[in-house]
């Protein structure tokens, strides 16, 4: 679930692609959960970008 501020911001990009940036990932599960929440809030596509991978 996204917060009210992010949900309001997503209204301006309803149906468009958004980029999800994570500075460090281990299992990539947080990207999956966050991406799903963004899609449910109205993002057309979620494009993940990870800057570094742990392990």
Secondary structure, DSSP 8 states (H G I E B T S, - for coil): ---HHHHHHHGGGTTSEEEEEES-BSSSHHHHHHHHHHHHTT-SEEEEEES-B--
